[in-house]
């Protein structure tokens, strides 16, 4: 028996209803079937509700699509940023290579400088050793000169003692002459048988001669 168009529509709507709401439990046999027109109206309302649900789903899908588009743009931006970072990393790698080369050159220069400086210090040390030997010789000469000065000092001390002895002798001689002269003057001034200028004591008489 061929199904009518209405039966096909009802079967299609039933299939949609079961796909959305799941299979319905077997209902008790209705006491009385509603008229077909009413059942069609009810199904038409359900179809309208499904259409609205599909429209809401379409809007949600469109919203999700827009979000996906936004995410795609963000991903593209991130890709560009990552590309920029890659370029920066490459630039840093080149700079690090240059720095490594310069560090190697500096290390080589420092090693060469250390060798040259060591040789220069050795030469300076040798010159200081030579100067030290010269200072030792000068010190020895100063010691010799000091010994000579000590000898000269001793000679000066001896001469000083000789001068002091001569001075004491000279002072004693002067005192002796002074006493002799004083005695003769007293003898000349004193009264005598010949008187002043007579043949008494004095340089012209027969008295005691002057001490020489």
Secondary structure as UniProt FT lines:
FT   HELIX           5..21
FT   HELIX           36..189
FT   TURN            196..197
//
